[in-house]
């Protein structure tokens, strides 16, 4: 399988790119539901479904404008609706669409910095809020 550069990750709101991301970490969590009873001979039994599922994303990049700062530091809600995180193509010869996760996410952290005479960098994190969808890349 071919690789893909991390710089091709995109953060979109309503289909409009608000940031290109150079490093992304995705964390999925699913709360187990233990239904073990005395009849299970001391062996744990879990439901196949999760009690709660969540996605947490952390990322960083280089700013080209103040969009991320304005969202993080502005007085408005930190709940971002209609968000899509788009994954790069792993093999553009056989895949036509990138994979993506879409839903509502809360902007939970933001950090910005710059060395003298260098680009302004940022890092941040998002937490899923409500239902989300995962659309794997086309094959």
N, C-alpha and C positions, 0 to 999 in steps of 0.2 A: 504494500500500500504506500502511496506517495504521502509525503508530509505536507504541512501547510504552515506558512508564517503566521505567528500570533498577531502581527500588525493588521491582519485582515478582519479581526473582530470588530463589529460595529454595534453601537448602542443607538437605537432609533426610538423616536416618539412619534406615533401616528404616521409611520413611513418615512419621516425625515431624520436623517443622520444628525445626532446631537454630539456624538463623540466617536472617534476612532480609538480603539483600545489596544495597547501593546502587550499587556499581560493580563490574563483573565484566569481566575480560579472559580470553578463552579462547585458548590457543595449541595448535594441533595440529601434530605433527611426524611425518614419515614418512621413514625412512632409505631412500635409493635403493640399488638393487643394480645395479651396472655390469657388464654382460655383453658389453662391446665386445671384439671379437677383431680380428685383422689382416685378416679378410675383410670388415670393415665400412667400408672405404675411409676410415678416419680420422674417422668420424662416431660419436659416442657412442650406445650402445644400452643402454636401461634396461629392467629387468623392470617389468611393470605393478604387481606386488605390492611392498609395502614390506618391508624386512628387519625393521624395528621401527617401531611406531607408539606415540606417547604423547600424552597430553593434559596440559597444565599450566594451572591456573587461578589467577588472582590476584583478590582481591576486597577490599572494605571495607564497613563498615556502622557502625551505632550499636548498642551493646550494650543489652539489656534485662535480662540476667541474666549469670551468670558461666560459662555453658556453654562458650563458645569458649575462655576463659581456662583453665578446668579441663581441657579436652582438651589444649591446647597446653602448659601448665605442669605437668600432673599427671605422676605417675611411670609411668603405663601406656604402652602402645604408642601410637605416633603413626600407626599403620596403622589407617585407618578403613574398616570393611567396610560393605557395603550402603548406599553413599552415592548420592544422586541430586541433581543440580543441575538445577533446574527453571527454564526460560525463560518469560518472560511471553508472553501472547497478543499477536500483532501486530494482529489484527482480531477482536475477540471476537464480532462479528456472524456470522462465517463459520467460526470455529475453536472447537472445544469443549474441546480438551485442549492444555496447554502442551507444548513440546518438552522433552526431558530427556536427560541423559547419566547413566548409572548404572554403578557398578562399585566397585572398591576404590581408595582414594586414600590417599597418605601426606601427613599434615599437615606441610609442610616449612618454614613460617615463620609467625610471628604477631607482631603489633605492636599495642600498645594505648596510648591516650593521651587526655588531656582537658585542655581549658583550664579555668581556674577557673570554677565555676558553670555549666558546660556539660555536655552529654552525653558519656559515655565512648565513644570511637570505637575501631574495630579494623580491622586489615588482616591478610591472611594469604594463604597459597598452598597449593595441593594439587597433587600429582603422581600420575598414574594408575599403578596397580600391577596388572598382569595385564590380563585381557580387560575391555573396557568396551562398553557398547551405547549407541547414539544412536537415540532415538525422535523423529522429526520431528513437529512439531505436526500435528494433524488438519487436513485440508483439505476 
